[in-house]
Amino acid sequence: MQDYALLRGQGLDLGPYYHAYPEDKRTMLRVIANRAKTHAAKDWMVFDSKGRLTFGDGWANICRVGHALDRDGFAPTAHVGLLLRNQLEFLPAFYGPQVRGGVSVPLNADSRGPLLEAVIVHSDVEVVCVRTDLIDRLEALQDLGKLQLIVAVGDEALPDAINGVRVVRWSDWIEGTSSEHTWEFPKPYENATIQYTSGTTSRQKGAVYTHHFLYLYAAMCTDSQHRVEEDVLTAPLPLFHVAAMHIIANSSAHAACTGHLKSRFSASRYWQEAAEDGATWAILLGPMAAMVLKMTPSPPPVHKITRMFCPPPPPELEEFERVFAPVKMIWWGYGMTEIYPLPMIDPDQQDLSKPVDSIGMPVKWMDYGVVDDNDRLLGPNEVGELVFRPRINDAMVKEYYKDPEKTVEATRNMMYHTGDLGFYDEDGVLHYRSRKQERIRRRGENVSAPELEWVALRHELVVEAAAYGVPSDLGEEDVKLDVVLTGELTLDEFHEWLSANLPKYMVPRFLEFRESFPKTPSERVEKYKLKAEPVDRPSVRDAEKS
């Protein structure tokens, strides 16, 4: 067998936005503070075309949150959770704890029940900022871990406490606090946030970001797209996920441009909203783009978007570009919560002679390769797990919070293991094939099959569960869940129970009760056999037809 070594990336290099600050000052907090001085009155973020947060107001409210935490006696390193959607308070709540040396913990606003409880307990959050229309999610939990204060954002009536934890309204909490910055800025290598990602076990993994990684992720997006102050960015994606945070909000701060985020995705109104906002650059996921093409009235509104990052590209790529000209699609790029080795590039730098599964060339300061199940490096065109190794400090997640075993597993042999399968060709260009781990990609969300099974098994009548993806008409996959019961239950009743105990995006479209599962000699469920069966059978419940 031939010996192979990791390859050196030959893609983009670190650019002017990254180098705008010296090494010891590369943090998003410094970027935002400077934008508040140079562009105080300019819109930083606009939510649903209405809620407008300027750079000046954003920084002032970040400082007010920091002073509120000081006043209430929380340690400088306190962890603060965010159960918020795309709204004015999100970025002040996110950066407010960090400005004084603390750690912010975005929580999936669609999460509920045991999955939400597990993250709150595991992350050691002492404060949670929560929308008032989501506060019932906290009321339903039995264990709030180390939580000491709940800050409610909204106008609805509030309880004085939830399970013994004091509740205060956001406006009252920050009223009277100073808008001045009085702390030392954190160092780039210090912890900034814990970003939870769906794992392959029932316990979600908390990816620990340093301040430098926050800065780097957004700087790479900003440099790769040559952003200028006149750009207007847009996405129908949530801030509690990394794409909207890094590629829209933080990149807007780097470039002193404006970002728009939508709370809801409307395929039929997408171009009208983009035109009204004056958007010039956009993110859409492949299934979203396919829906937009099908549902946009003809002719589409006149707009200013010239580039759209769309991973993976829709099947009707050429038709999309023709109908919505002057848009040019970008699909070369690859990143995840833990590492960002291939920022999106200019459309004309994509090699159209390559198949659409190509994702490009890693950055110049990143080594990369493909390994087999024994971590042996593979050669060109051999499919294996994609691995990366940065050549600069704090260029990926620092660790998984309180999970040394998962940290060691992901970084064994001095390589970050992505859990994704692919290969590189003779030119060194990477091609993506599929997820190695049991993750189901559904309409832009990663659904962890083991997490879904873990929740299903909490039902008193479920003794075995198997979750897996099945092909979707919109691209990517739909979620199917098969279970074995130990009593009487209807599919409708089980779907209702799942809806009450799962985030909406995790609720399976297809449900089926089985007498037993096909298994290997080591008692592992042979999901490929289940997946081979058609879903249009009488025994399968389809939530979209029920």
PyMOL commands that set and color helices and strands:
alter all, ss='L'
color gray80, all
select helices_A, chain A and resi 18-20+23-25+28-38+55-71+90-98+113-123+132-139+170-174+211-224+242-255+270-277+286-295+317-323+347-349+404-414+449-456+491-501+504-506+527-531
alter helices_A, ss='H'
color red, helices_A
select strands_A, chain A and resi 7-8+43-47+51-54+79-83+103-106+125-131+149-153+161-162+165-169+191-197+205-210+232-235+258-261+281-283+307-309+328-330+358-360+366-371+384-390+399-400+416-424+430-435+439-442+445-448+462-471+477-485+510-514+540-542
alter strands_A, ss='S'
color yellow, strands_A
deselect
rebuild
show_as cartoon
